[in-house]
Amino acid sequence: MEVSRYISRTKSTVRETAKAFGVSKSTVHKDVTERLPKLNRDLAARVKKVLDTNKAERHLRGGEATRRKYMDEGQPMPSEGMPLLH
């Protein structure tokens, strides 16, 4: 229940939540998707909304992480400066 309230309050990802609580991503996911609906349907619905939003946005976070990686290394992104294939 504490993990679920944390996700609902902070809008954290499963990965961030697992790290905060010192458990695996699998444990967090199973707790909030399988166990929680049996205990508290309202909280489960709120957590599901957060997880769905995070899932929809994950490609953006991944792209941002890649951009930061190349910026930190002082290299251009692979697509920058490369000729377009026609």
Beta strands, then each sheet from edge to edge (+ up, - down):
end
